[in-house]
Amino acid sequence: MVNLLYCEFLKLKRSKMFFISILGAMVAPVMVFAGLIKAKITEPDKIITYSDMLEQTNLYVLLLFGVIVYGVIAAYLFSREYTENTLKSVLTIPISKEAFLTAKFLMLFVWMMILTAVAWVSTFLLSIVGNAAQFSVAVIMQSIKEYFLGAFLLYFTMSPFVFITLWLKNLVTPIIATATVVLGNVALANEDLGVLFPWTSSYLIASGDIEKYKYSTEIAIIIIFVVFFIGIFTSFVYFKKQDIK
Amino acid sequence: MSEYVIKTTNLTKQFGEQTGVDCVNIHVPKGKIYGLLGRNGAGKTTTMRMLLNLATSTSGEILLFGENYQKNPKETYRRIGSMIETPGFYENLTGSENLQIFARLRGQHKKDSVQNALEIVGLDKETKKTFSNYSLGMKQRLGIAAAIMHEPELLILDEPINGLDPVGIQEVRKYLEMLCIEKGVTILISSHILNEIEQLADIIGVMHKGRLIEEVAMQDLHQRNRQYVEFVVSDENKACLLLEQKFGLTDYSVHENGSIRLYTNLEMRSKLNQCFVEKGISVSKINISEEKLEDYFSNLIGGGEIG
């Protein structure tokens, strides 16, 4: 498994997708930084804190741009093996289909965590550049916890996109699916139903906002894991049964 | 262990209502080159995919190295090198980097196996070029390198010479022959280019519409089908002695009623006739067989050409 995971990293050498994803992870921090600059110009007296910067970025990442970026990465990791015709070379080594999929899911996890770190570091650095106020270790620690908890939970909601990729073997459909999910996030972010929508509840749990709503955190977590297991199960069963062309 | 490295029994693959491979019984002996011939869509690639566990069979049995292929797939497939149609590699990596990945995934390999494989296929100088910038021929060569780099006991190659130039085809052919003769590697190779298979294979299997309609040793087939000149002579023993001692010709067969079939040096027939007559052997008939291997296969699969 270590070899498989290591090879997943090797496959990314010179890969444009890796750099695009890094840029993608920096979009939300840059947007929030742009907001900070605008506020400094239009409302010079307004105090923008580290906490504001980090929270806003996490909101944009977990509810909006991150879902698309992570969904695209998930789709890319799996679809490239079809588009580049590499499955027949890898599986005849032989590598079991189960080990192959597991390595891909692990790689997705690692990649998401790297991008989360990029988003957090970018936000932090831009906060310093933008002269944000009220720096404290507690804020930093809390934000790190929220970023990684949010990304961790969001990771479990990516498996349906993996199944869609395995099923339709392209990048476009998962992108449409993630865009649809983002619209759902926008519609449900301030609603009780948001707790029942796993892509929204990941953020609500991480940020602690879930306490404002009538459904419990446990229900949200159960739904996230049900979605994860459905995605995992369908992906493994489909991939196992599927003939490789 | 079974005498066959690959043996299938009633191997069948159905795609819904359609039968892609229909009760195929292939027998590939150890250390031989088995050529699988057939037109496009005959079922060659599907058969190879099933042998490589890339596609599941609807019914039938596959024995690899004498064992059911699903009994110990990890160990079985380690002993096999393969290339199915156009080889697939990671576009953003060089040939060497691609092979490094496969070597690492395979686990057991010699340190210089990647470099050796690249040298064999003539890609060792292409250190900077990524796979996306390879020509079709280079891609095909890299596919062959990936198939041979772990020194497999069995090679399964689907149309390996597609896209290669004539020199490349000759090089690959020589290398495969060397592998088979010197290292005892068993090779299953498919092609729709009859000439290539004819020069390479010890045994051929002809597939048509999903069925294996012929499986025959090349030697037998040559004897049965290839072009020859037939002399009907008064004294076949004396004529044979002349063929061997005076002309060094040994590729002939003797048949009833003084018939001698000569399979090589057909252009020498008038000279041979003259010699026979000079030595007192009367020649009542000289006849050139017109049937070529190509004609034989065309007849076998119901007209048209292979491929």
HADDOCK unambig.tbl for C-alpha pairs under 7 A between the chains (distance, minus, plus):
assign (segid A and resid 3 and name CA) (segid B and resid 104 and name CA) 6.81 0.50 0.50
assign (segid A and resid 3 and name CA) (segid B and resid 105 and name CA) 6.20 0.50 0.50
assign (segid A and resid 4 and name CA) (segid B and resid 105 and name CA) 6.42 0.50 0.50
assign (segid A and resid 7 and name CA) (segid B and resid 101 and name CA) 5.94 0.50 0.50
assign (segid A and resid 11 and name CA) (segid B and resid 90 and name CA) 6.93 0.50 0.50
assign (segid A and resid 13 and name CA) (segid B and resid 92 and name CA) 6.99 0.50 0.50
assign (segid A and resid 13 and name CA) (segid B and resid 93 and name CA) 6.89 0.50 0.50
assign (segid A and resid 14 and name CA) (segid B and resid 92 and name CA) 5.85 0.50 0.50
assign (segid A and resid 15 and name CA) (segid B and resid 92 and name CA) 5.98 0.50 0.50
assign (segid A and resid 84 and name CA) (segid B and resid 88 and name CA) 5.76 0.50 0.50
assign (segid A and resid 84 and name CA) (segid B and resid 89 and name CA) 6.26 0.50 0.50
assign (segid A and resid 84 and name CA) (segid B and resid 90 and name CA) 6.27 0.50 0.50
assign (segid A and resid 84 and name CA) (segid B and resid 91 and name CA) 6.95 0.50 0.50
assign (segid A and resid 85 and name CA) (segid B and resid 88 and name CA) 4.37 0.50 0.50
assign (segid A and resid 85 and name CA) (segid B and resid 89 and name CA) 6.82 0.50 0.50
assign (segid A and resid 86 and name CA) (segid B and resid 88 and name CA) 4.42 0.50 0.50
assign (segid A and resid 86 and name CA) (segid B and resid 89 and name CA) 5.38 0.50 0.50
assign (segid A and resid 88 and name CA) (segid B and resid 54 and name CA) 6.87 0.50 0.50
assign (segid A and resid 89 and name CA) (segid B and resid 88 and name CA) 6.48 0.50 0.50
assign (segid A and resid 92 and name CA) (segid B and resid 52 and name CA) 6.45 0.50 0.50
assign (segid A and resid 92 and name CA) (segid B and resid 77 and name CA) 6.63 0.50 0.50
assign (segid A and resid 93 and name CA) (segid B and resid 77 and name CA) 6.59 0.50 0.50
assign (segid A and resid 93 and name CA) (segid B and resid 78 and name CA) 6.35 0.50 0.50
assign (segid A and resid 93 and name CA) (segid B and resid 106 and name CA) 5.92 0.50 0.50
assign (segid A and resid 94 and name CA) (segid B and resid 74 and name CA) 5.96 0.50 0.50
assign (segid A and resid 94 and name CA) (segid B and resid 77 and name CA) 5.87 0.50 0.50
assign (segid A and resid 94 and name CA) (segid B and resid 78 and name CA) 6.58 0.50 0.50
assign (segid A and resid 243 and name CA) (segid B and resid 54 and name CA) 5.78 0.50 0.50
assign (segid A and resid 243 and name CA) (segid B and resid 55 and name CA) 4.39 0.50 0.50
assign (segid A and resid 243 and name CA) (segid B and resid 56 and name CA) 6.63 0.50 0.50
assign (segid A and resid 244 and name CA) (segid B and resid 54 and name CA) 5.12 0.50 0.50
assign (segid A and resid 244 and name CA) (segid B and resid 55 and name CA) 6.06 0.50 0.50
